[in-house]
Amino acid sequence: MFYGYIARQEGLLAVMELSKRLAALARHVPAGEAVADIGTDHAYLPVYLIQQGISPWIVAGDINRKPYEAALINVQSSGLCNSIDLRLGNGLNILKPGEASVLVVAGMGGKTICAILEQGGAVLQQMWRLVIQPMRDISMVRCWLADNGWRLADEEMVVEDRHYYVIIVAERGQEMITDRFALEVGPRLLEKKDAVLKGFLTKKVMKIKAILMEITRAESTAARDRALLLRQEAMEIEEVLNRW
């Protein structure tokens, strides 16, 4: 399923089986830590983390009332009201410093995620791991992290229903990679020679070449400038793929 889960009966409670995207997020949440899930939507991830014994306590927040109410239903039906504290509000404003040591922010645009982190203040200072999944502007998030005292500890890419999702794991420290292209594609994904990334880059080169065939017929200065940038991007990607 795209955003949700499959419920299977085990005893009296429905045990959540997450979508590939949410399961990838769960893999990067360390055991035994209090978690803040910002933009929790239906609270599928918090319920799963509690049911699997990964996290002892979670604050789950959403800025919109409808997802908050849907999350409340899921938490109540799972019997986890004592383990998941649902809060309606904006970003990290719902938290007090020290309430959580691990932050999950997923399913939002990169600009929104950067704004949430920028406004985190003392709350963010008390956290040691961030698990982030931007829907777009991914390189913006990587750059923000690198510029604000976070190193990219790990990255994972998954594909689900023909959509590619990147999970960024950040911890306190200095990010040593400053290369623009690497931050665009993903330093840790490149280092690991991630198989999903290879497929993504291969398709991206093909798409760029198809676009180039179209715009080379145009004679405007804007079209020529765009073609130049696209050729440079395709060359950089092909260099990476040739070293795979």
C-alpha positions in Angstrom: 0.0 0.0 0.0 1.2 3.5 -0.8 1.2 5.2 2.6 -0.4 2.7 4.9 -0.2 -0.7 6.3 -1.8 -4.2 6.2 -3.4 -5.3 9.5 -3.0 -9.0 10.3 -4.7 -10.5 13.4 -2.5 -11.7 16.1 -4.3 -12.4 19.4 -6.8 -9.6 20.0 -4.8 -6.8 18.3 -4.2 -6.0 14.7 -0.4 -6.0 14.1 0.7 -3.5 11.5 2.7 -4.5 8.5 4.1 -1.3 7.0 4.4 -0.1 3.4 8.0 -0.3 2.0 8.5 3.4 2.6 7.4 3.4 6.2 9.2 0.1 6.8 12.4 1.7 5.6 11.9 4.5 8.1 11.3 2.0 10.9 14.6 0.2 10.1 16.5 3.4 11.1 14.9 4.0 14.4 17.2 2.7 17.1 15.7 0.4 19.8 14.9 1.8 23.2 14.7 5.5 22.3 11.8 7.9 22.8 10.7 9.1 19.3 9.0 12.1 17.9 7.1 11.5 14.7 6.3 14.8 13.1 3.6 14.7 10.4 2.5 11.4 11.6 -0.6 11.3 9.4 -2.5 8.1 10.5 0.2 7.1 13.1 1.0 3.9 11.3 4.7 4.2 12.1 4.3 5.0 15.8 1.9 2.0 16.3 4.3 -0.3 14.5 7.3 0.9 16.5 5.4 0.3 19.8 4.0 -3.1 18.7 7.4 -4.3 17.7 9.0 -3.2 20.9 11.4 -0.8 19.1 10.4 2.3 21.0 9.0 2.6 24.5 7.2 5.9 24.0 6.4 8.2 21.1 5.1 11.7 20.6 3.2 11.8 17.3 2.1 15.1 15.9 0.3 16.5 12.9 -0.6 20.0 11.9 -3.9 19.0 10.3 -6.9 18.0 12.2 -8.2 15.2 9.9 -5.0 13.2 10.0 -4.8 13.8 13.7 -8.3 12.4 14.2 -7.5 9.4 12.0 -4.3 8.8 14.0 -6.3 9.0 17.2 -8.6 6.2 16.0 -5.7 4.0 15.0 -3.9 4.5 18.3 -7.1 3.9 20.4 -8.1 0.8 18.3 -4.5 -0.6 18.9 -4.8 -0.1 22.6 -1.7 2.1 22.7 -2.9 5.3 24.2 -0.5 5.0 27.1 2.5 4.6 24.8 1.7 7.1 22.0 1.0 10.7 22.9 -0.8 12.3 20.0 -0.6 16.1 19.6 -2.1 18.6 17.2 0.3 21.3 16.3 3.0 22.7 14.0 6.4 20.9 13.7 8.6 20.7 16.8 6.5 23.3 18.6 4.4 20.4 20.1 7.5 19.1 22.0 9.5 20.2 25.1 13.3 19.8 25.1 14.3 16.2 26.1 10.9 14.6 25.4 12.4 12.6 22.5 15.9 11.7 21.4 15.1 10.5 17.9 13.1 12.6 15.4 11.2 11.2 12.4 10.1 13.7 9.7 8.7 12.1 6.6 6.3 12.6 3.7 6.9 16.4 3.3 8.7 18.6 0.9 12.3 19.4 1.6 11.6 23.1 2.1 9.0 22.3 4.8 11.4 19.9 6.5 14.2 22.5 6.6 11.8 25.0 8.1 10.8 22.6 10.8 14.4 21.9 11.7 15.3 25.5 11.5 12.7 26.4 14.1 13.5 23.4 16.3 15.7 25.4 18.7 16.2 23.7 22.1 14.0 20.8 21.2 16.2 19.8 18.3 19.4 20.3 20.4 18.3 17.5 22.6 18.0 14.9 19.8 20.9 12.8 18.5 19.3 11.1 15.5 17.1 12.4 12.7 15.3 10.0 10.3 14.1 12.1 7.4 12.2 11.3 4.2 11.7 14.3 1.9 9.2 14.0 -1.0 11.2 16.6 -3.0 14.1 19.0 -2.7 16.2 16.2 -1.1 19.6 17.9 -1.8 18.3 21.0 0.1 17.8 18.9 3.2 21.2 17.3 2.9 22.8 20.7 2.6 20.9 22.1 5.6 22.0 19.2 7.7 25.7 19.5 6.6 25.6 23.3 7.3 24.0 22.9 10.7 26.2 20.4 12.5 24.7 17.1 11.3 26.5 14.4 9.4 24.8 12.0 7.0 25.2 8.8 9.0 23.2 6.6 6.5 20.9 6.8 3.5 18.5 4.3 2.0 16.5 4.4 -1.2 13.4 2.3 -1.8 11.0 2.1 -4.7 7.3 1.5 -4.2 4.5 1.7 -6.8 7.1 3.2 -9.2 7.9 6.0 -6.8 11.5 6.4 -5.4 11.9 7.5 -1.8 15.1 8.5 0.0 15.6 8.1 3.7 18.3 10.2 5.3 19.7 9.4 8.7 21.6 12.2 10.4 23.5 12.3 13.6 25.6 15.0 15.4 28.9 15.6 13.7 30.6 17.1 10.7 29.7 16.0 7.2 32.9 15.6 5.2 31.3 15.5 1.7 30.8 18.9 0.2 30.6 18.0 -3.5 27.5 19.4 -5.1 26.7 16.4 -7.2 27.3 14.0 -4.3 24.9 15.9 -2.1 22.4 15.9 -4.9 22.5 12.2 -5.4 23.3 11.0 -1.9 26.9 10.5 -0.5 26.1 7.4 1.5 24.0 5.9 -1.4 27.0 6.4 -3.7 29.5 4.9 -1.2 27.3 1.9 -0.8 26.7 1.6 -4.5 23.0 1.3 -3.7 21.2 -1.0 -6.2 18.0 1.0 -6.1 20.0 4.2 -6.7 21.6 2.6 -9.8 18.2 1.9 -11.3 17.0 5.4 -10.5 20.1 7.0 -12.1 19.8 4.8 -15.2 16.2 5.9 -15.7 17.1 9.5 -15.1 19.8 9.6 -17.8 17.4 8.1 -20.2 14.8 10.8 -19.3 17.4 13.5 -19.7 18.4 12.3 -23.2 14.8 12.2 -24.2 14.3 15.8 -23.1 17.5 16.8 -24.9 16.1 15.4 -28.2 13.1 17.6 -27.8 14.7 20.9 -26.8 17.6 20.7 -29.3 15.0 21.6 -31.9 14.4 24.8 -30.2 16.4 27.9 -31.0 15.9 30.1 -28.0 18.7 31.1 -25.7 16.7 29.6 -22.7 16.5 26.3 -24.5 20.2 26.2 -25.3 21.1 27.1 -21.7 18.8 24.3 -20.4 20.3 21.8 -22.8 23.8 22.7 -21.6 22.8 22.1 -17.9 21.1 18.8 -18.8 24.1 17.6 -20.8 26.3 18.3 -17.8 24.0 16.5 -15.5 23.8 13.5 -17.8 27.6 13.4 -18.0 28.0 13.4 -14.2 25.5 10.6 -13.8 27.1 8.5 -16.6 30.5 8.9 -15.0 29.1 7.5 -11.7 27.4 4.6 -13.5 30.6 3.7 -15.4 32.4 3.4 -12.1 29.7 1.1 -10.6 
